[in-house]
Amino acid sequence: MKPLKRPVRRGILVVHVAASAGWLGLTLGLLALALTAYTTGSVPMIEASYRSMKVFTDWLVLPVAFLTLLSGLVLSLGTKWGLARHWWVFIKFCLTLATTTATVFALRPGVNEAADSVASGVVVADPRDLVMGPAVSLTAYLFMTVISVLKPWGLTRRGRRQRVSVTSPKKVDGRSARQTA
């Protein structure tokens, strides 16, 4: 992919940071609602918590998750960081992909099942599951935030190979470019 021009890169960066912060905030909200449902003895409060979680997962979390994933992918492919050049970018991408997948296939169906259960007057079988999903996701998002700021671990093997190929002198007639100058 061609490098992004500065205004485009900055715009996508703003979208990415805003979507990531929104995803973190929504997950914190889901955790608060799940903890409320888990710790309260009030049936109306439990039902309200699960219904609110359903609204979050159906209408907010997935679009924000996909926006974060897509904007991060565009940024990684359109900037010097690359998708597989630096460990912190690669790990962030893998964690974003994993948490998005977990949201689609585990969290959302679990929340929908819990909301349906309390609406029909049935007690949720294991409400701890609905606490653990947002807790694990929140931990992952906080970790991704930290590595976005600190940028640890350096280059991947691919990144080191690319750096060597860019910085090594070109050969011309068996001599390096430095020898011909």
Secondary structure, 3 states (H helix, E strand, C coil): CCCCCHHHHHHHHHHHHHHHHHHHHHHHHHHHHHHHHHHCCCHHHHHHHHHHHHHHHHHHHHHHHHHHHHHHHHHHHHCCCCCCCEHHHHHHHHHHHHHHHHHHHHHHHHHHHHHHHHHCCCCCCCCHHHHHHHHHHHHHHHHHHHHHHHCCCCECHHHHHHHHHHHCCCEECCEEHHHHC
